[in-house]
Amino acid sequence: MSRIEDLIDRVERLLLRHDELQRTNALLQQQVLVVTQERDSLRARLSAARARIDTLIDKLPAPAAATAEDDDLPPDDRA
């Protein structure tokens, strides 16, 4: 009889553990969903920021011709 009672106890513990793991898994899946949505939102914001920066760069004036100061510098030190 003792072996059957031991087996029953083990099965009950396994069932409890299974329920705990299912709850933990559900919470983790929810966290993954939230983090995925946050990542997607950040990617969209990054893309929009890049587009704004590209627009600003396109509006910058063309570089000025070399100045007299640049002519005095060695080629490696010119801007």
ZIQUI-V139298 format. One record per backbone hydrogen bond with DSSP energy under -0.5 kcal/mol. NH is the residue of the N-H (numbers start at 1). CO is the residue of the C=O. E is the energy in kcal/mol with one decimal. If there is no record, write none. Layout:
nh:NH co:CO e:E
nh:NH co:CO e:E
This chain:
nh:5 co:1 e:-2.2
nh:6 co:2 e:-2.6
nh:7 co:3 e:-2.3
nh:8 co:4 e:-2.5
nh:9 co:5 e:-2.5
nh:10 co:6 e:-2.4
nh:11 co:7 e:-2.5
nh:12 co:8 e:-2.5
nh:13 co:9 e:-2.4
nh:14 co:10 e:-2.6
nh:15 co:11 e:-2.4
nh:16 co:12 e:-2.3
nh:17 co:13 e:-2.7
nh:18 co:14 e:-2.5
nh:19 co:15 e:-2.3
nh:20 co:16 e:-2.4
nh:21 co:17 e:-2.6
nh:22 co:18 e:-2.3
nh:23 co:19 e:-2.2
nh:24 co:20 e:-2.7
nh:25 co:21 e:-2.7
nh:26 co:22 e:-2.3
nh:27 co:23 e:-2.3
nh:28 co:24 e:-2.5
nh:29 co:25 e:-2.6
nh:30 co:26 e:-2.0
nh:31 co:27 e:-2.3
nh:32 co:28 e:-2.5
nh:33 co:29 e:-2.1
nh:34 co:30 e:-2.3
nh:35 co:31 e:-2.7
nh:36 co:32 e:-2.6
nh:37 co:33 e:-2.3
nh:38 co:34 e:-2.4
nh:39 co:35 e:-2.7
nh:40 co:36 e:-2.5
nh:41 co:37 e:-2.2
nh:42 co:38 e:-2.6
nh:43 co:39 e:-2.6
nh:44 co:40 e:-2.1
nh:45 co:41 e:-2.4
nh:46 co:42 e:-2.6
nh:47 co:43 e:-2.5
nh:48 co:44 e:-2.3
nh:49 co:45 e:-2.5
nh:50 co:46 e:-2.6
nh:51 co:47 e:-2.2
nh:52 co:48 e:-2.2
nh:53 co:49 e:-2.6
nh:54 co:50 e:-2.9
nh:55 co:51 e:-2.1
nh:56 co:52 e:-2.4
nh:57 co:53 e:-2.8
nh:58 co:54 e:-2.2
nh:59 co:55 e:-1.2
nh:60 co:56 e:-0.6
nh:60 co:57 e:-1.1
nh:71 co:67 e:-1.1
nh:72 co:68 e:-0.9
nh:72 co:69 e:-0.8
nh:73 co:69 e:-0.6
nh:73 co:70 e:-0.8
nh:77 co:74 e:-1.7
nh:78 co:75 e:-0.8
